[in-house]
Amino acid sequence: MDLEFKGNTVSTIGNPLTVGETFPDFVVLNKDNNEIKLSSLLDKPLLISVVPNINTSVCSIQTKHFNEEIDGHSEINFVTISTNTPEEQSDWCAAENVKNMKMLSDIDHDFGKKSNIWIRDLNILARSVWVIDKNGEIIYSEIVPVQTNEPSYDKVLGQLNELVK
């Protein structure tokens, strides 16, 4: 899939997964470098916010926005995934005073390859948002066409509200 990144065309490694498909199980790392699998996150509906690099302004804004919106919703699991190292993610959380959110590192690109959103040439993931139900089915996905733009927060939150009614 072709996307725009800082005025240039970049491509993901394939066509991203779509609504209705089952998200394949993947492995990422948490802040303690422990492996986390998708299957362990599906005890409730899951919101996955994907950012190319947590240490950039738009990624920081997106992460903080979802963190604020989801913080009071215990009926939803929420994670942010990037290719940053667990240490970089922990440093960002400390600097931004973010305590509860799960930051997960796709440094080995397992998530990016299984979802087809890894941009190999830049070694980043495409900015995207995913809502996955407890069965692993994709209920909502948005791959942001211009990677320096933010996702459609209202659409994502609307989907989550429908799912947890």
C-alpha positions as CSV (number, residue, x, y, z in Angstrom):
1,M,0.0,0.0,0.0
2,D,1.4,3.4,-0.9
3,L,1.3,6.2,1.7
4,E,2.7,9.7,1.9
5,F,5.4,10.3,4.5
6,K,7.0,13.8,4.7
7,G,6.1,14.5,1.0
8,N,7.4,11.3,-0.3
9,T,5.6,8.1,-1.3
10,V,6.4,5.1,0.8
11,S,5.1,1.6,0.7
12,T,4.0,-1.0,3.2
13,I,5.2,-4.6,2.6
14,G,1.8,-5.6,1.4
15,N,-1.9,-4.9,1.5
16,P,-3.0,-4.3,5.2
17,L,-5.5,-6.5,6.9
18,T,-9.2,-5.4,6.5
19,V,-12.3,-5.3,8.6
20,G,-13.9,-8.7,9.0
21,E,-10.6,-10.5,8.9
22,T,-9.1,-12.3,11.9
23,F,-5.9,-10.5,13.1
24,P,-3.1,-13.1,13.2
25,D,-1.5,-13.7,16.5
26,F,1.7,-11.7,16.8
27,V,4.5,-11.2,19.3
28,V,5.8,-7.8,20.6
29,L,7.8,-6.7,23.6
30,N,6.6,-4.9,26.7
31,K,8.6,-2.4,28.8
32,D,10.4,-5.3,30.6
33,N,11.3,-7.0,27.3
34,N,8.8,-9.7,27.9
35,E,7.0,-11.2,24.9
36,I,3.3,-10.2,24.6
37,K,1.0,-12.1,22.2
38,L,-2.2,-10.8,20.7
39,S,-4.0,-13.7,22.2
40,S,-3.1,-12.5,25.7
41,L,-4.8,-9.1,25.0
42,L,-8.1,-10.4,23.8
43,D,-9.9,-10.9,27.2
44,K,-11.8,-7.7,26.2
45,P,-12.1,-5.7,23.0
46,L,-8.7,-4.2,22.0
47,L,-7.7,-0.9,20.6
48,I,-4.3,-0.9,18.9
49,S,-2.9,2.5,18.2
50,V,0.2,2.3,15.9
51,V,2.7,5.1,15.6
52,P,5.8,5.3,13.4
53,N,8.1,6.8,16.1
54,I,6.9,7.7,19.6
55,N,9.6,10.4,19.8
56,T,7.9,12.6,17.1
57,S,5.2,15.2,17.7
58,V,2.3,13.6,15.8
59,C,3.0,10.2,17.3
60,S,3.1,11.8,20.8
61,I,-0.1,13.7,20.2
62,Q,-1.9,10.5,19.0
63,T,-0.7,8.5,21.9
64,K,-1.6,11.0,24.5
65,H,-5.1,11.6,22.9
66,F,-6.0,7.9,23.0
67,N,-4.5,7.6,26.5
68,E,-6.8,10.4,27.8
69,E,-9.9,9.0,26.0
70,I,-9.4,5.4,27.0
71,D,-8.1,5.9,30.5
72,G,-11.5,5.6,32.1
73,H,-12.7,2.6,30.0
74,S,-11.8,-0.5,31.9
75,E,-13.9,-2.6,29.5
76,I,-11.3,-2.0,26.7
77,N,-7.7,-3.1,26.4
78,F,-5.5,-0.4,24.9
79,V,-2.0,-0.6,23.5
80,T,0.3,1.6,21.5
81,I,2.7,-0.2,19.2
82,S,5.8,1.2,17.5
83,T,9.2,0.0,16.3
84,N,10.9,2.0,19.1
85,T,12.8,0.0,21.6
86,P,11.2,-0.8,25.0
87,E,13.7,1.6,26.5
88,E,12.8,4.4,24.2
89,Q,9.1,3.8,24.9
90,S,9.7,3.8,28.7
91,D,11.7,7.0,28.4
92,W,8.8,8.6,26.5
93,C,6.3,7.5,29.1
94,A,8.4,8.9,31.9
95,A,8.9,12.2,30.1
96,E,5.2,12.5,29.4
97,N,4.0,11.2,32.8
98,V,2.1,8.4,31.2
99,K,1.7,5.6,33.7
100,N,-1.1,3.2,32.8
101,M,-0.8,2.7,29.1
102,K,0.8,-0.4,27.6
103,M,3.5,0.5,25.1
104,L,4.6,-2.4,23.0
105,S,7.7,-2.6,20.8
106,D,7.6,-4.3,17.4
107,I,11.4,-4.1,17.1
108,D,11.4,-7.6,15.5
109,H,8.6,-6.5,13.0
110,D,6.4,-9.5,13.8
111,F,3.3,-7.3,14.2
112,G,4.3,-5.2,11.1
113,K,4.8,-8.2,8.9
114,K,1.6,-10.0,10.0
115,S,-0.5,-6.9,9.5
116,N,1.4,-5.9,6.3
117,I,2.0,-2.3,7.7
118,W,5.7,-2.4,8.1
119,I,7.4,0.2,5.9
120,R,10.7,-1.7,5.4
121,D,12.6,1.2,3.7
122,L,12.1,3.4,6.8
123,N,11.9,0.6,9.4
124,I,8.7,2.0,10.8
125,L,5.1,0.9,11.0
126,A,2.4,2.8,9.1
127,R,0.3,5.1,11.4
128,S,-2.9,3.2,11.9
129,V,-5.6,2.3,14.4
130,W,-7.3,-1.1,14.9
131,V,-10.2,-2.2,16.9
132,I,-10.3,-6.0,17.5
133,D,-13.1,-7.9,19.2
134,K,-12.5,-10.7,21.7
135,N,-12.5,-13.3,18.9
136,G,-9.7,-11.6,17.1
137,E,-11.9,-10.1,14.4
138,I,-11.0,-6.7,13.0
139,I,-14.0,-4.4,13.7
140,Y,-12.4,-1.2,12.6
141,S,-9.1,-0.3,10.9
142,E,-7.7,3.0,9.6
143,I,-4.4,3.3,7.8
144,V,-3.7,7.0,7.8
145,P,-2.9,7.9,4.1
146,V,-0.7,10.9,5.0
147,Q,1.5,9.6,7.8
148,T,2.1,13.0,9.3
149,N,-1.7,13.4,9.9
150,E,-3.5,12.2,12.9
151,P,-6.2,9.4,12.7
152,S,-9.9,10.0,12.9
153,Y,-10.3,9.8,16.7
154,D,-14.1,10.3,16.6
155,K,-14.6,7.3,14.3
156,V,-12.4,5.0,16.4
157,L,-14.1,6.0,19.6
158,G,-17.5,5.6,18.1
159,Q,-16.6,2.1,17.1
160,L,-15.4,1.3,20.6
161,N,-18.6,2.7,22.1
162,E,-20.7,0.5,19.9
163,L,-18.6,-2.5,20.8
164,V,-18.9,-2.1,24.5
165,K,-22.6,-1.2,24.7
